[in-house]
Amino acid sequence: MKEYRGAQWTKEGTYWSLKTGEFVSIAKEGGILPGEGDRRYVRTPIALVIIAGPMMGLLYLIFLPLLGIVGLASFASQRLAQRVREVGHAARVAREVAAHKRGGVVHKGSRRV
């Protein structure tokens, strides 16, 4: 497959941007592909556009809610881990304070403040 670049003149047809996933139609007279030179395009047959367009929409419809759920679960697990660390630190400080009141004996694995 021949690749085309943004800001390049091409003949008529439908071109697919590999970076953004959008389809660009060029008129019969030809025209310039949108974007800068770092954008890549592939000339695509119209039959593929008719099939791929709705399939991409379906994938978007399916995976967008899943991404939201995964993002929410990740956020919740990070917050829970942070709370567990805070509780562990508070327990360690309380244990050290209690040991200090008993006469300075600190259990193995603990450190003095």
C-alpha positions in Angstrom: 0.0 0.0 0.0 1.3 3.4 -0.9 1.4 6.0 1.8 0.6 9.6 1.4 1.6 12.5 3.7 -0.4 15.5 4.9 -0.2 18.7 2.8 0.5 16.4 -0.3 -1.5 16.8 -3.5 -3.4 13.6 -4.4 -5.9 12.5 -7.0 -9.6 11.8 -6.1 -10.5 9.1 -3.7 -10.9 8.3 0.0 -7.9 8.4 2.2 -7.6 7.0 5.7 -5.5 8.9 8.3 -3.4 6.3 10.2 -2.8 8.7 13.1 -6.4 9.8 13.8 -8.4 7.1 12.1 -10.5 9.6 10.1 -11.5 9.2 6.5 -10.8 12.1 4.1 -12.5 12.4 0.7 -10.8 14.2 -2.1 -12.9 15.6 -5.0 -12.6 14.6 -8.7 -10.2 17.4 -9.5 -7.8 16.2 -6.8 -6.7 18.1 -3.8 -4.3 18.5 -0.8 -4.6 16.2 2.1 -5.2 18.0 5.4 -2.5 18.2 8.1 1.2 18.5 8.2 3.9 16.3 6.7 3.9 14.0 9.8 0.4 12.8 9.1 0.2 9.6 7.1 -2.7 8.5 4.9 -3.5 5.4 2.9 -5.8 5.4 -0.1 -8.8 3.2 0.8 -11.4 1.6 -1.4 -14.9 2.8 -0.9 -16.1 -0.7 0.1 -13.7 -0.8 3.0 -14.9 2.7 4.1 -18.5 1.5 4.1 -17.6 -1.5 6.2 -14.9 0.0 8.5 -16.8 3.1 9.4 -19.7 1.4 11.3 -17.3 -1.2 12.8 -15.1 1.6 14.3 -18.2 3.2 15.7 -19.3 -0.1 17.2 -15.9 -0.6 18.8 -16.1 2.9 20.2 -19.5 2.2 21.6 -18.4 -1.0 23.2 -15.0 0.0 24.7 -15.7 3.6 25.9 -17.8 2.4 28.9 -15.2 -0.3 29.7 -12.5 2.4 29.7 -14.6 4.4 32.2 -15.1 1.4 34.4 -11.3 0.5 34.3 -10.4 4.1 35.0 -12.8 4.3 38.0 -11.5 1.0 39.4 -7.9 2.2 39.0 -8.7 5.4 40.8 -10.5 3.6 43.6 -7.7 1.0 44.1 -5.1 3.8 44.3 -7.2 5.7 46.9 -7.7 2.5 48.9 -3.9 1.7 48.9 -3.2 5.2 50.0 -5.6 4.8 53.0 -4.1 1.5 53.9 -0.6 3.1 54.0 -1.9 6.0 56.1 -3.5 3.6 58.6 -0.3 1.5 58.7 1.8 4.6 59.4 -0.6 5.7 62.2 -0.5 2.2 63.8 3.3 2.2 63.7 3.5 5.7 65.3 1.0 4.6 68.0 3.0 1.4 68.7 6.2 3.5 69.0 4.6 6.0 71.3 3.2 3.2 73.5 6.7 1.6 73.6 8.3 4.9 74.6 5.9 5.2 77.5 6.7 1.7 78.7 10.3 2.6 79.0 11.8 2.9 75.6 11.5 -0.7 74.4 10.7 -0.7 70.7 9.8 -4.0 69.0 11.8 -5.4 66.2 10.9 -3.8 62.9 9.9 -0.5 64.5 11.9 2.6 64.6 12.1 5.5 67.1 10.7 8.9 66.2 
